[in-house]
Amino acid sequence: MLRIREPCKCFRLLFHFQKLIQGTSSFTTTIDGFDLFYNEPLQKYKPKDKAFFKNDYNLRYFMGMDINTKIDVDKLSVEEIENTLQDFLSKNKDKQMIKIISDCLDKRKLIRDDLLKQMLRHYSLLGKVDAVEFLRKYCHALNPALYKRNGEFLHYLAKAQCMKGNSEKGLSVLKEAYTKYTGLRSFYRVIFSELIHDSIQNRSEASIVIFKKYVLEFSNIWHDHYPLICFWHICWSSSWFSDQTISYDLLDTCVVLQDIIKDKATTFSINILREYNEDAVIRLLQILLKYKMMEEYVNVLQILFSYKLKNRDLRGCTEIIKNCQTLGISLPSYQQGRYIKMLINTSQTQDKPDEKQKRLESKNFKLKF
């Protein structure tokens, strides 16, 4: 077998060598007998192999990355430009998109508003600050009314900075927009809450500290407590101990936050139980007990007790009953009745003998003859 394989290797080596010689010396006229013997069958079958591909397809064709193709904005209508931009946006061809927008800026061609906002949203979520800045420049030059009406699109710039990791720059931009455009403050609150959620989900401790500073600043300067309560809510419902510690610190230093939690305690507990987060409700009970909000404590405790009854958690209900006896709190009679009924049904189920115990055991006996 080894002797058979060695000539094949030699022929293959000679064939590759022949190709190299043909590439370097294309003007040679001498033909070796081996060339005629080896190239003739290859030339005979070569057209059959290429019959499957009429064109010369390469990797760049299949990837759709024809870089040499240039798009002349002058020869295209605005609708064709918008369709091209939409296609590039779906394929993440950022360089080609920026080139077309740059040409449109030079030629003073204005694209529609929703496409411009779509591109701004796309690049802000990717954290591409330069692309967002260039689109803002384009809108400022060609459509100043839209630029002014949307607050100079500063919220997209703020989001891009935060997505890039520059939370300090992003929130400073958002603060500038909040100060300058008072009519858009409700919209900026929503943007702020989204940025808070993203920062805590990404587990960036430095960003959390920066966000804590800005939510307190918004609350103290403009009396806008919505970012503060959003930040506290996410930290309170988090499963991380560091986030929970931040929520406790905020409560200790902010009296306004205590009043808001006192007013919204039942709403928070109902919503968080829909997410099956019992631990957060228990932490809320501890907070209410710490700040002596007993009326709200009883309301949240009743909500938690109903949740335990619904899930037939006998042990959890028993713990709540013991807690009520310790604090001198009484639950409503209908909840106590449901608890007693569940307790009786559970004890009857436990007292029922198993089917295996019901079977009569056969007596051991011996046959006597």
C-alpha positions in Angstrom: 0.0 0.0 0.0 2.8 2.4 0.8 4.3 1.8 -2.6 1.0 2.7 -4.3 0.6 5.9 -2.3 4.1 7.3 -3.0 3.7 7.7 -6.8 0.4 9.6 -6.2 2.2 12.0 -3.9 4.9 12.5 -6.5 2.3 13.2 -9.3 0.4 15.6 -7.1 3.7 17.5 -6.2 4.7 17.7 -9.9 1.2 19.0 -10.8 1.4 21.8 -8.3 4.9 22.6 -9.5 3.7 22.7 -13.1 1.0 25.3 -12.1 3.7 27.5 -10.5 5.8 27.3 -13.6 2.8 28.2 -15.8 2.0 31.2 -13.6 5.6 32.6 -13.7 6.7 31.7 -17.2 3.7 32.2 -19.5 5.8 32.6 -22.6 7.5 29.2 -22.7 7.0 27.2 -25.9 8.4 23.9 -24.9 5.9 21.3 -23.7 7.0 18.3 -21.8 5.4 14.8 -22.5 4.3 14.7 -18.9 2.3 17.9 -19.4 0.4 16.4 -22.3 -0.3 13.3 -20.4 -1.5 15.0 -17.2 -3.2 18.1 -18.4 -5.2 16.5 -21.1 -7.7 14.7 -18.9 -7.9 17.8 -16.6 -8.8 20.1 -19.6 -11.3 17.5 -20.8 -13.3 17.6 -17.6 -12.7 21.2 -16.7 -15.8 22.6 -18.6 -18.0 20.0 -16.8 -16.9 21.3 -13.4 -17.6 24.9 -14.3 -21.0 24.2 -15.8 -22.6 24.5 -12.3 -21.3 28.1 -11.9 -21.7 30.3 -14.9 -20.2 33.3 -13.1 -17.1 33.5 -11.1 -18.6 33.6 -7.6 -16.2 34.3 -4.7 -16.6 34.8 -0.9 -17.2 38.5 -1.3 -20.2 37.9 -3.5 -21.8 35.5 -1.1 -21.3 37.9 1.8 -22.8 40.8 -0.1 -19.8 42.9 0.6 -19.1 44.4 -2.8 -17.0 47.4 -1.7 -16.2 48.6 -5.2 -19.8 49.4 -5.9 -20.3 53.2 -5.6 -23.7 54.8 -5.1 -24.2 58.1 -6.9 -26.7 60.1 -4.9 -27.2 62.6 -7.8 -28.6 59.8 -10.0 -31.0 58.5 -7.3 -34.3 59.8 -6.2 -35.0 60.4 -2.5 -37.1 57.2 -2.4 -34.3 55.1 -3.8 -31.8 56.6 -1.3 -34.2 55.8 1.5 -34.6 52.2 0.3 -30.8 51.8 0.0 -30.4 53.1 3.5 -33.1 50.8 4.9 -31.3 47.9 3.2 -27.9 48.9 4.6 -29.4 49.3 8.0 -30.8 45.8 8.0 -27.4 44.4 7.0 -25.4 46.6 9.5 -23.4 48.3 6.7 -22.4 51.3 8.8 -19.7 52.7 6.6 -21.8 52.7 3.5 -24.7 54.3 5.4 -22.5 57.1 6.7 -21.1 57.7 3.2 -24.6 58.0 1.7 -25.7 60.4 4.5 -22.5 62.5 3.9 -23.3 62.7 0.2 -26.9 63.6 1.0 -25.6 66.4 3.3 -23.4 67.7 0.5 -26.2 67.5 -2.1 -28.9 68.8 0.3 -31.1 65.8 -0.1 -33.5 65.3 2.8 -34.7 61.8 3.9 -37.9 61.2 5.8 -38.1 61.8 9.6 -39.0 58.3 10.7 -36.0 56.8 8.9 -33.7 59.3 10.5 -35.0 58.5 13.9 -34.7 54.8 13.2 -31.0 55.2 12.4 -30.4 57.4 15.5 -32.1 54.7 17.7 -30.0 52.0 16.0 -26.7 53.7 16.6 -27.6 54.9 20.1 -28.3 51.3 21.2 -25.0 50.2 19.8 -23.2 52.9 21.6 -21.8 54.5 18.4 -21.4 58.1 19.5 -19.7 59.3 16.3 -22.5 58.1 14.1 -25.1 59.7 16.3 -23.3 63.0 16.3 -23.0 62.9 12.5 -26.8 62.2 12.1 -27.5 65.1 14.5 -25.3 67.3 12.4 -27.2 66.2 9.2 -30.6 67.0 10.7 -29.4 70.3 12.1 -28.3 71.4 8.7 -31.2 70.1 6.5 -34.2 70.1 8.9 -33.6 72.5 11.8 -37.3 72.5 12.8 -37.3 68.7 13.4 -33.9 69.1 15.2 -35.3 71.7 17.6 -38.7 70.0 18.1 -36.9 66.8 19.2 -34.6 68.5 21.7 -31.6 68.3 19.3 -31.8 64.5 19.7 -29.7 64.8 22.8 -31.5 61.8 24.4 -30.0 59.6 21.6 -26.6 61.0 22.4 -27.0 60.4 26.1 -28.1 56.8 25.5 -25.2 56.2 23.1 -22.7 57.5 25.7 -24.2 55.2 28.4 -24.3 52.2 26.1 -20.6 52.9 25.3 -19.8 52.8 29.1 -19.5 56.6 29.7 -22.3 56.9 32.2 -21.0 60.3 33.5 -21.0 61.9 30.0 -24.4 60.3 29.1 -26.2 61.5 32.2 -24.6 65.0 32.0 -26.0 65.2 28.4 -29.4 64.1 29.6 -29.3 66.6 32.4 -28.5 69.3 29.9 -31.5 68.3 27.8 -33.7 68.1 30.8 -32.7 71.7 31.8 -33.0 73.2 28.3 -36.2 71.6 27.0 -38.8 71.7 29.8 -41.6 70.5 27.5 -39.9 67.2 26.9 -39.2 66.3 30.6 -41.8 63.6 30.7 -40.1 61.9 27.8 -36.6 62.3 29.4 -37.9 60.6 32.5 -38.7 57.5 30.5 -35.3 57.6 28.9 -33.7 58.0 32.4 -35.6 54.9 33.7 -34.5 52.8 30.7 -30.9 53.8 31.3 -31.2 52.9 35.0 -32.6 49.5 34.2 -29.8 48.8 31.7 -27.0 49.9 34.0 -28.2 47.7 36.9 -28.8 44.7 34.6 -25.2 45.1 33.3 -23.9 44.9 36.8 -21.6 47.9 36.6 -20.9 49.1 40.1 -19.3 52.3 39.0 -22.3 53.2 36.8 -24.7 52.4 39.7 -22.9 54.9 41.9 -23.1 57.6 39.2 -26.8 56.9 38.6 -27.4 57.2 42.3 -25.8 60.7 42.3 -27.9 61.9 39.4 -31.3 60.6 40.7 -30.7 62.4 44.0 -29.8 65.5 42.1 -33.0 65.4 40.0 -35.0 64.9 43.1 -33.4 67.7 45.1 -33.1 70.3 42.4 -36.2 69.8 40.3 -38.3 67.8 42.8 -38.6 65.1 40.1 -38.8 61.9 42.1 -39.7 59.5 39.3 -36.0 58.6 38.5 -35.4 58.2 42.2 -38.3 55.8 42.8 -37.3 53.8 39.6 -33.8 53.4 40.8 -34.9 52.4 44.3 -37.4 49.9 43.0 -34.9 48.1 40.8 -32.3 47.9 43.6 -35.0 46.8 46.1 -36.3 44.0 43.8 -32.8 42.8 42.8 -31.4 39.5 44.1 -28.0 41.1 44.6 -27.1 42.1 48.2 -25.1 45.1 47.0 -28.2 46.5 45.2 -30.4 45.9 48.2 -27.9 47.7 50.4 -28.1 50.8 48.1 -31.9 50.7 48.4 -31.6 50.7 52.2 -29.1 53.6 52.1 -31.4 55.7 49.9 -34.2 55.2 52.4 -32.1 56.3 55.3 -31.0 59.5 53.6 -34.2 60.5 51.7 -37.4 61.3 53.5 -39.3 61.9 50.3 -38.6 58.3 49.3 -40.0 57.1 52.6 -43.2 59.0 52.0 -43.5 57.6 48.4 -43.0 54.0 49.6 -45.6 54.5 52.4 -48.1 55.6 49.8 -47.2 52.9 47.2 -46.4 49.9 49.4 -49.5 47.8 48.5 -49.0 48.5 44.7 -45.3 47.5 44.9 -46.1 44.3 46.7 -48.9 43.2 44.3 -46.8 43.9 41.3 -43.7 42.2 42.6 -45.7 39.1 43.6 -46.8 38.7 40.0 -43.1 38.1 39.3 -43.0 35.5 42.2 -40.6 37.5 44.1 -41.6 36.8 47.7 -38.2 37.8 49.1 -38.7 41.4 48.0 -42.1 41.6 49.8 -40.5 40.3 53.0 -37.8 43.0 52.6 -40.6 45.6 52.2 -42.3 44.4 55.3 -39.0 44.8 57.2 -38.7 48.4 55.9 -42.2 49.3 56.9 -41.7 47.8 60.3 -38.4 49.7 60.7 -40.0 53.1 59.9 -43.1 52.2 62.0 -45.6 52.3 59.2 -47.9 49.8 60.8 -51.0 50.4 58.8 -49.1 49.8 55.5 -47.4 46.8 57.2 -50.7 45.1 57.9 -52.0 45.8 54.3 -48.9 44.2 52.8 -49.0 41.3 55.2 -52.6 40.5 54.2 -51.5 40.6 50.5 -48.7 38.2 51.2 -51.0 35.9 53.3 -53.5 35.7 50.4 -50.7 34.9 48.1 -49.6 32.0 50.4 -53.2 30.7 50.7 -53.5 30.7 46.9 -50.4 28.7 46.6 -51.4 26.4 49.5 -48.3 27.2 51.4 -49.2 26.0 54.8 -45.8 26.6 56.3 -45.7 30.2 55.1 -49.2 30.9 56.4 -48.3 29.5 59.8 -45.3 31.7 60.0 -47.4 34.8 59.2 -49.9 33.8 61.9 -47.1 33.5 64.5 -45.8 36.9 63.4 -49.2 38.4 63.8 -49.5 37.0 67.3 -46.1 38.4 68.2 -46.9 41.9 67.0 -50.5 41.8 68.2 -52.0 42.1 64.7 -55.2 40.3 63.6 -55.9 39.2 60.1 -59.4 39.4 58.6 -61.8 36.7 59.5 -62.2 35.4 56.0 -58.5 34.8 55.7 -58.4 33.0 59.1 -61.3 30.8 57.9 -59.5 29.9 54.7 -56.4 29.1 56.7 -58.3 26.8 59.2 -60.0 25.0 56.3 -56.6 24.4 54.6 -55.2 23.2 57.9 -58.0 20.7 58.4 -57.8 19.4 54.8 -54.1 19.0 55.1 -54.3 17.1 58.4 -57.0 14.8 57.0 -54.9 14.0 54.0 -52.0 13.2 56.3 -54.1 11.0 58.5 -55.5 8.8 55.7 -53.8 5.4 55.6 -52.0 4.5 52.5 -53.3 1.9 50.1 -50.4 -0.4 51.0 -51.4 -0.3 54.7 -55.1 -1.1 53.8 -54.0 -4.4 52.3 -54.4 -7.4 54.6 -51.1 -9.0 55.4 -51.1 -12.7 54.9 -50.4 -14.8 58.0 -47.5 -17.0 58.1 -48.6 -20.6 58.4 -47.4 -24.1 57.6 -49.4 -26.8 56.0 -49.8 -29.8 58.3 -50.4 -33.2 56.9 
